[in-house]
Amino acid sequence: MSESQIEWLNTETAAKRLGVTTRTLYRFINEGGLPAYRMGRVIRVKQSDVDVFIERSKIEPGTLGHLYPDPVPSRAADRQDDDSDAGFDS
């Protein structure tokens, strides 16, 4: 295929390439994250746009801290603190 020739994907193929449902693909399109084109009654996506979308979605290391809470002290540590106070009067 020459460079000037566009490889078009239907929405089902584009969704499979991204590993998402077609509903999620439509959301990406609707939110402006993935360009798409209406050709008559069908929607098409350029394969090159899908590839760019994949690269833009790359997660940088150290950016997911918001997804997991701070470590919770273990129950054993709590018991040790309680035991250490047991022999002392306040």
N, CA and C atoms as a LAMMPS dump frame, in Angstrom:
ITEM: TIMESTEP
0
ITEM: NUMBER OF ATOMS
270
ITEM: BOX BOUNDS ff ff ff
-5.0000000000000000e+02 5.0000000000000000e+02
-5.0000000000000000e+02 5.0000000000000000e+02
-5.0000000000000000e+02 5.0000000000000000e+02
ITEM: ATOMS id mol type element x y z
1 1 1 N 0.847 -1.167 0
2 1 2 C 0 0 0
3 1 3 C 0.895 1.233 0
4 2 1 N 0.581 2.227 -0.82
5 2 2 C 1.375 3.44 -0.867
6 2 3 C 1.056 4.305 0.343
7 3 1 N 1.969 5.232 0.675
8 3 2 C 1.778 6.084 1.843
9 3 3 C 0.566 6.987 1.708
10 4 1 N 0.207 7.366 0.486
11 4 2 C -0.912 8.271 0.296
12 4 3 C -2.259 7.569 0.416
13 5 1 N -2.238 6.257 0.434
14 5 2 C -3.483 5.496 0.543
15 5 3 C -3.861 5.341 2.01
16 6 1 N -5.084 5.687 2.34
17 6 2 C -5.566 5.603 3.716
18 6 3 C -6.137 4.218 3.964
19 7 1 N -5.778 3.635 5.108
20 7 2 C -6.388 2.365 5.501
21 7 3 C -7.503 2.68 6.491
22 8 1 N -8.734 2.431 6.066
23 8 2 C -9.912 2.712 6.87
24 8 3 C -10.307 1.485 7.664
25 9 1 N -10.758 1.692 8.885
26 9 2 C -11.263 0.613 9.731
27 9 3 C -12.731 0.883 10.034
28 10 1 N -13.53 -0.166 10.018
29 10 2 C -14.9 0.019 10.5
30 10 3 C -14.849 0.064 12.026
31 11 1 N -15.959 0.435 12.648
32 11 2 C -15.936 0.627 14.097
33 11 3 C -15.679 -0.673 14.863
34 12 1 N -16.173 -1.768 14.345
35 12 2 C -15.942 -3.053 15.017
36 12 3 C -14.459 -3.408 15.007
37 13 1 N -13.808 -3.249 13.873
38 13 2 C -12.383 -3.562 13.758
39 13 3 C -11.547 -2.608 14.602
40 14 1 N -11.892 -1.322 14.585
41 14 2 C -11.165 -0.334 15.387
42 14 3 C -11.293 -0.644 16.874
43 15 1 N -12.5 -1.002 17.297
44 15 2 C -12.713 -1.346 18.706
45 15 3 C -11.896 -2.57 19.1
46 16 1 N -11.879 -3.583 18.234
47 16 2 C -11.087 -4.783 18.522
48 16 3 C -9.609 -4.451 18.606
49 17 1 N -9.136 -3.586 17.711
50 17 2 C -7.718 -3.187 17.727
51 17 3 C -7.361 -2.495 19.041
52 18 1 N -8.31 -1.732 19.577
53 18 2 C -8.085 -1.037 20.846
54 18 3 C -8.379 -1.91 22.062
55 19 1 N -9.061 -3.026 21.84
56 19 2 C -9.411 -3.909 22.948
57 19 3 C -10.549 -3.368 23.794
58 20 1 N -11.466 -2.645 23.149
59 20 2 C -12.616 -2.066 23.852
60 20 3 C -13.892 -2.445 23.112
61 21 1 N -15.025 -2.137 23.725
62 21 2 C -16.299 -2.376 23.057
63 21 3 C -16.558 -1.265 22.044
64 22 1 N -17.484 -1.504 21.126
65 22 2 C -17.823 -0.449 20.167
66 22 3 C -18.451 0.734 20.9
67 23 1 N -19.168 0.476 21.964
68 23 2 C -19.751 1.572 22.758
69 23 3 C -18.652 2.487 23.303
70 24 1 N -17.567 1.896 23.826
71 24 2 C -16.442 2.687 24.33
72 24 3 C -15.767 3.436 23.188
73 25 1 N -15.636 2.789 22.033
74 25 2 C -15.065 3.458 20.861
75 25 3 C -15.896 4.689 20.498
76 26 1 N -17.219 4.556 20.479
77 26 2 C -18.088 5.697 20.175
78 26 3 C -17.899 6.815 21.204
79 27 1 N -17.656 6.456 22.462
80 27 2 C -17.415 7.468 23.493
81 27 3 C -16.113 8.211 23.208
82 28 1 N -15.051 7.471 22.842
83 28 2 C -13.781 8.116 22.483
84 28 3 C -13.992 9.1 21.333
85 29 1 N -14.773 8.686 20.35
86 29 2 C -15.053 9.532 19.18
87 29 3 C -15.864 10.755 19.605
88 30 1 N -16.915 10.534 20.36
89 30 2 C -17.81 11.613 20.782
90 30 3 C -17.097 12.644 21.658
91 31 1 N -16.153 12.195 22.505
92 31 2 C -15.417 13.088 23.388
93 31 3 C -14.265 13.79 22.678
94 32 1 N -14.027 13.445 21.402
95 32 2 C -12.978 14.098 20.635
96 32 3 C -11.602 13.487 20.766
97 33 1 N -11.502 12.356 21.43
98 33 2 C -10.207 11.707 21.611
99 33 3 C -9.73 10.94 20.394
100 34 1 N -10.663 10.505 19.569
101 34 2 C -10.33 9.722 18.381
102 34 3 C -11.109 10.269 17.193
103 35 1 N -10.412 10.784 16.187
104 35 2 C -11.121 11.295 15.001
105 35 3 C -11.833 10.168 14.264
106 36 1 N -12.989 10.484 13.725
107 36 2 C -13.755 9.517 12.932
108 36 3 C -14.459 10.271 11.817
109 37 1 N -14.899 9.526 10.82
110 37 2 C -15.487 10.114 9.61
111 37 3 C -16.766 9.379 9.265
112 38 1 N -17.8 10.169 8.969
113 38 2 C -19.067 9.578 8.54
114 38 3 C -19.059 9.55 7.016
115 39 1 N -19.272 8.378 6.471
116 39 2 C -19.325 8.19 5.024
117 39 3 C -20.68 7.579 4.713
118 40 1 N -21.609 8.45 4.411
119 40 2 C -22.975 7.976 4.229
120 40 3 C -23.53 7.578 5.572
121 41 1 N -23.918 6.32 5.682
122 41 2 C -24.516 5.829 6.927
123 41 3 C -23.516 5.109 7.824
124 42 1 N -22.253 5.047 7.422
125 42 2 C -21.269 4.311 8.215
126 42 3 C -20.22 5.261 8.787
127 43 1 N -19.605 4.835 9.866
128 43 2 C -18.521 5.581 10.49
129 43 3 C -17.236 4.805 10.246
130 44 1 N -16.207 5.514 9.841
131 44 2 C -14.895 4.9 9.604
132 44 3 C -13.836 5.642 10.402
133 45 1 N -12.783 4.915 10.754
134 45 2 C -11.662 5.458 11.508
135 45 3 C -10.394 5.114 10.746
136 46 1 N -9.466 6.076 10.669
137 46 2 C -8.188 5.792 10.031
138 46 3 C -7.339 4.925 10.96
139 47 1 N -6.705 3.914 10.397
140 47 2 C -5.831 3.069 11.21
141 47 3 C -4.727 3.906 11.834
142 48 1 N -4.193 4.876 11.088
143 48 2 C -3.124 5.726 11.621
144 48 3 C -3.604 6.537 12.825
145 49 1 N -4.882 6.973 12.82
146 49 2 C -5.43 7.695 13.97
147 49 3 C -5.57 6.777 15.177
148 50 1 N -5.933 5.53 14.941
149 50 2 C -6.021 4.557 16.029
150 50 3 C -4.633 4.341 16.631
151 51 1 N -3.611 4.216 15.778
152 51 2 C -2.245 4.024 16.263
153 51 3 C -1.772 5.219 17.09
154 52 1 N -2.092 6.434 16.638
155 52 2 C -1.734 7.646 17.386
156 52 3 C -2.466 7.666 18.725
157 53 1 N -3.747 7.303 18.714
158 53 2 C -4.549 7.252 19.94
159 53 3 C -3.919 6.285 20.943
160 54 1 N -3.472 5.143 20.465
161 54 2 C -2.829 4.153 21.342
162 54 3 C -1.58 4.752 21.972
163 55 1 N -0.747 5.395 21.177
164 55 2 C 0.489 5.991 21.705
165 55 3 C 0.195 7.11 22.694
166 56 1 N -0.818 7.928 22.437
167 56 2 C -1.183 9.018 23.351
168 56 3 C -1.728 8.482 24.668
169 57 1 N -2.223 7.261 24.656
170 57 2 C -2.821 6.666 25.851
171 57 3 C -1.791 5.988 26.754
172 58 1 N -0.549 6.029 26.356
173 58 2 C 0.506 5.381 27.134
174 58 3 C 0.591 6.002 28.522
175 59 1 N 0.68 5.163 29.539
176 59 2 C 0.752 5.608 30.922
177 59 3 C 2.21 5.824 31.296
178 60 1 N 2.492 6.997 31.83
179 60 2 C 3.842 7.298 32.298
180 60 3 C 4.021 6.71 33.697
181 61 1 N 5.187 6.137 33.972
182 61 2 C 5.43 5.576 35.306
183 61 3 C 5.247 6.65 36.386
184 62 1 N 4.677 6.236 37.506
185 62 2 C 4.497 7.125 38.643
186 62 3 C 3.245 7.974 38.602
187 63 1 N 2.352 7.735 37.63
188 63 2 C 1.164 8.575 37.507
189 63 3 C -0.112 7.89 38.008
190 64 1 N -0.003 6.717 38.578
191 64 2 C -1.197 5.98 39.001
192 64 3 C -1.389 5.949 40.52
193 65 1 N -0.677 6.781 41.248
194 65 2 C -0.782 6.787 42.699
195 65 3 C -2.184 7.041 43.207
196 66 1 N -2.981 7.785 42.446
197 66 2 C -4.355 8.084 42.854
198 66 3 C -5.265 6.854 42.825
199 67 1 N -4.81 5.761 42.23
200 67 2 C -5.655 4.58 42.086
201 67 3 C -5.58 3.626 43.272
202 68 1 N -4.628 3.83 44.165
203 68 2 C -4.544 2.954 45.325
204 68 3 C -4.287 3.813 46.562
205 69 1 N -4.903 3.427 47.68
206 69 2 C -4.808 4.243 48.901
207 69 3 C -3.44 4.127 49.561
208 70 1 N -3.193 5.045 50.487
209 70 2 C -1.965 4.948 51.283
210 70 3 C -1.99 3.641 52.058
211 71 1 N -0.819 3.077 52.339
212 71 2 C -0.787 1.816 53.096
213 71 3 C -1.444 1.995 54.465
214 72 1 N -2.217 0.99 54.872
215 72 2 C -2.881 0.992 56.17
216 72 3 C -1.966 0.257 57.135
217 73 1 N -1.763 0.816 58.341
218 73 2 C -0.911 0.09 59.305
219 73 3 C -1.484 -1.297 59.58
220 74 1 N -0.621 -2.243 59.749
221 74 2 C -1.094 -3.609 59.984
222 74 3 C -1.729 -3.707 61.366
223 75 1 N -2.625 -4.653 61.518
224 75 2 C -3.295 -4.87 62.805
225 75 3 C -2.279 -5.329 63.842
226 76 1 N -1.242 -6.06 63.433
227 76 2 C -0.217 -6.536 64.362
228 76 3 C 0.513 -5.347 64.981
229 77 1 N 0.802 -4.319 64.196
230 77 2 C 1.47 -3.134 64.712
231 77 3 C 0.578 -2.432 65.732
232 78 1 N -0.723 -2.388 65.481
233 78 2 C -1.657 -1.78 66.422
234 78 3 C -1.656 -2.542 67.751
235 79 1 N -1.629 -3.868 67.671
236 79 2 C -1.637 -4.684 68.891
237 79 3 C -0.357 -4.491 69.684
238 80 1 N 0.774 -4.358 68.998
239 80 2 C 2.041 -4.142 69.683
240 80 3 C 1.996 -2.828 70.446
241 81 1 N 1.437 -1.789 69.833
242 81 2 C 1.314 -0.506 70.512
243 81 3 C 0.438 -0.64 71.755
244 82 1 N -0.676 -1.391 71.639
245 82 2 C -1.567 -1.586 72.769
246 82 3 C -0.87 -2.36 73.881
247 83 1 N -0.102 -3.396 73.529
248 83 2 C 0.592 -4.231 74.499
249 83 3 C 1.658 -3.43 75.222
250 84 1 N 2.334 -2.531 74.554
251 84 2 C 3.402 -1.772 75.18
252 84 3 C 2.867 -0.828 76.242
253 85 1 N 1.617 -0.421 76.1
254 85 2 C 0.998 0.476 77.077
255 85 3 C 0.358 -0.3 78.24
256 86 1 N 0.238 -1.614 78.111
257 86 2 C -0.528 -2.41 79.073
258 86 3 C 0.077 -2.38 80.468
259 87 1 N 1.388 -2.308 80.613
260 87 2 C 2.014 -2.378 81.938
261 87 3 C 2.201 -1.027 82.594
262 88 1 N 1.745 0.015 81.994
263 88 2 C 1.975 1.349 82.55
264 88 3 C 0.666 1.989 82.969
265 89 1 N 0.682 2.644 84.11
266 89 2 C -0.483 3.408 84.555
267 89 3 C -0.371 4.807 84.021
268 90 1 N -1.504 5.374 83.683
269 90 2 C -1.498 6.741 83.17
270 90 3 C -1.621 7.715 84.293
